[in-house]
Amino acid sequence: MKVILPVAGKGTRLLPLTRHTPKPLIRVAGRPVLDYVMDKLDGLDVEELIFITGHLKDQIESFVSRQYDVPSRFVEQKVQDGTAGAVHLAKDYVDGPVLIVFVDTVFDADLHLTERTQADGIIWAKEVEDYQRFGVVVTDDDGYMQRIVEKPSEPVSKLANIGLYYIRDWETLYAGIDETLAGPQLKGEWFLTDAFQYMIDHGKKLLTASVDGWYDCGKVETVLETNRHLLEAGRAEVGASLDGSTVQHPVRIEAGATVVRSTLGPNVVVESGATVEGCTVRDAIIGRGAVVRRATVVHSMVGDNVHIEDRDLENMVAAPDEVAPAP
């Protein structure tokens, strides 16, 4: 099985951090989002990773080449023309079943279902109450997809499409993508879900499978929520001395961090090499090598090597030479 990972997006909802760091490499609870995705591939028979790159592509290529011992290919998406356009770029390299993972979320799903299903594909979904915010999967009585409805006003389904797919019948998938790309764009994009609808319309069976957990990493508010979940799920630790400081768990204070006369937590990460002095920090991530002194930092993300002194941050994002309200 090959795995297609579209990672070309600019991550505008995490600006200004994503001017410097591609969204899949933004760290949550001390690890890049991409690492959590790769964990889920462990034990699967993965022949090749196909990354569809774009924004800051050199960083993606360098990180993947250093970090993962899996054959990898990088294809640049020069024009941001949607999810169907991204997956289409992998067509020449796909000759069997594929797993397609959009690296915007941390998820808890049984990907070994790919080894057991007789369906033509699988679409993973999570039941949500705020269904109006999502594309939702409408199924038949046997749990097979009938259609995907974007942001419905009526509760036709509460199964949110999370951007995780397995396609065993790759040939029909790409026939559907070809037909999608031959048609009009919607708001400048072609959508992969239209290709799935093509498969359904041509008699294919796409099973809808549930996930136990789905944690968004696409904007500051949800990154911090996901950070809390991961800390509570085992990523919390205090690996550095706390000089005259107190913590309210969960927190992650990495070895090599310096914390002096500060109050930290809950839901705080201070990464290796960072210095926090005379501060109150809660619901926040302080990046590697950052220096924060005499500040209150709440509901905010401070990037690597950022210096903040005598300035409070609430609902803010700080990157080198730039501090801005959270988008």
PyMOL commands that set and color helices and strands:
alter all, ss='L'
color gray80, all
select helices_A, chain A and resi 12-14+17-19+23-25+33-40+57-67+83-88+91-93+111-115+131-133+170-182+192-201+220-235
alter helices_A, ss='H'
color red, helices_A
select strands_A, chain A and resi 2-6+27-28+31-32+48-53+72-76+98-101+105-108+121-127+135-139+145-150+159-167+206-210+213-216+237-238+242-243+246-247+251-253+258-260+263-264+268-270+275-277+280-286+291-293+296-302+307-309+313-314+316-319+322-325
alter strands_A, ss='S'
color yellow, strands_A
deselect
rebuild
show_as cartoon
